[in-house]
Amino acid sequence: MARVTGTGEEMYALVERMYPLCRSITGDGVRATLDIVGEYIELQRHEVPTGTQVLDWTVPQEWNIRDAYVADATGRRVVDFAASSLHVLGYSVPVARTMPLSELREHLHTLPDHPKWVPYRTSYYRPDWGFCLAQETLDALPDGDYEVRIDSTLADGHLSYAEHVVPGQVSDEVIVSSHVCHPSLANDNLAGIAVATYLARALAEGTPYYTYRFLFAPGTIGAITWLARNAERVERVRHGLVLACAGDSGQLTYKRSRRGDAGIDRVMRHVLDASGRPHRVTEFTPYGYDERQFCSPGFDLGVGSLSRTPYAGYPEYHTSADDLGFVSPGAMEDTLAVCREAFAVLDRDRAYVNLSPYGEPQLGRRGLYDALGGRSDAKEAQMAMLWVLSLSDGEHGLLDVAERSGLPFATVAAAADALHGAGLIKA
C-alpha cells in the first residue's frame, strides 16, 4: 500500500473521485463508493438482505437508478439526472409519463430563498417520485406538456456497509463512523469519509493501544444495522467518534456523547482547548448524525461527533452549493490533525499505581534527573514526574494529571514512560 501522508490535497482528490456518484441508503452507488475507499484501505464488506429485521427497523428494498429527466416539447432536457444526481428525489419510484406543468409542479422541489441552488431531498420509506431543481429553472418553464422519465428500480436486494479494523494491543475498541448515503454533497459527507480513510491509514503506521474499527455505512439504517448485528462486540466499545462535515471553512465543533462525560468527551475538549484552535463544544442532542444511534439508551456508548460547521448549520447544507468548491484541502487536513492528536491522547491515557508511595522516591539515584540534563524543558519534565507520582493511585489517568497540573499531555505521558521504565509505577 502507498506511503501514508494524509495531506489535504490527497483527501481532496479522494472527495473529487467520489463526488459524481449517486449514493443512497442502498444500491450500486454505495458499493461504488466503497470500491473507491477500498483502494485506500482494506475493507470487510457486508450485504444485508432486504427484509432483515434490525432492532425496530427493517432493511428496505434496494434502490438503483440509471437515468431520469424532464423534457420539454422539443425534447430538451430541462432537468437532467445526468447533470447532477441531486436532480432526482432519492428513492423515486419509476415513472414514464407525459403531463402538464401544473401537474408536474406537485413533484418539483426548489429553494426559493436560494434560486440558483438545487435542494437534496429523499423519500426513503414512503413511495414517491420527484425532481429537484433551481427555482430560477422552474420560473423559466413555460406552461405545456412535459415528458417525465425516471428509470429506477426498487426491488429486494441488500443494504451495503463496510468496516476497516486497525488492530490494537487490546481488544477494547474505538469506533469511527462516517455515513456514505448522500449523493453529490462534498462536505456532507464525502469530506468525513476522506478524513476517516486517512485517519485509518495513519493509525496503521503504528501499534495503537486500542483496536480501531472504522464503519462506512448509510446514515441511520446503517448504524442501526451494525448495532443489531454486533451486539456481542458493543460490549468492547470503549470510545467512539462520528466524523461528518469535515471539510468546510468553519471552526471545529465537537458534540458530546449522551453521557456528557465519556472518555472521548474529555479528550476532545482537552485537545481542542490545548491546541488554541477556534472551536466549540456543544451538548448532546438526539438529532444529527449516527451518534444518536450509538448513544441510544440501550447501548449508551461513549460516542461523540466531530465536524466543522455542524449539522444543518450552514446555508449550503443539503444543496448543490455543497460542492467541491465548498470544501478545502486545508480544512480537511486540520480536521485530520485534530483526530490524530485526540486519538494519541485517548490511546495513551491510563491510570498507574505508584510502587513507591511512601514519601517521594529518589529520582536522581535512578538516573531520572540525569536524563533531563540539558533539556530546555527540564523543569517542566521534572514537575511532570512529580505530578504523575502524586496522582498514580490507580484512579487518576494521565489526562487527569495533565488537566490538574496544567502541563502538556505529551510531557506527562513522557514522564510516565520514564517512571515506568525505572520501575516506579505500573499500569
Secondary structure, DSSP 4 states (H G I P E B T S, - for coil): -PPP---HHHHHHHHHHHTTS---SSSHHHHHHHHHHTTTS--EEEEEETT-EETTEE---EEEEEEEEEE-TTS-EEEETTT-GGGB-BTPPPEEEEEEHHHHGGGEE--TTSTT--B--B-SSS----EE--HHHHHTPPSSEEEEEEEEEEES-EEEEEEEEE--SSS-EEEEEEE---SS-IIIIIIHHHHHHHHHHHHTTS--SSEEEEEEE-TTHHHHHHHHH-HHHHTTEEEEEEE-S-SSSSPEEEEPPSSSS-HHHHHHHHHHHHHT--EEEE---S-SSTHHHHTSTTT---EEEEESS-TT-STTTTBTTSSTTT--HHHHHHHHHHHHHHHHHHHH--EEEESS-SS---TGGGTTTGGGTT-TTHHHHHHHHHHHHHHTEEEEEHHHHHHHH---HHHHHHHHHHHHHTTSEE-
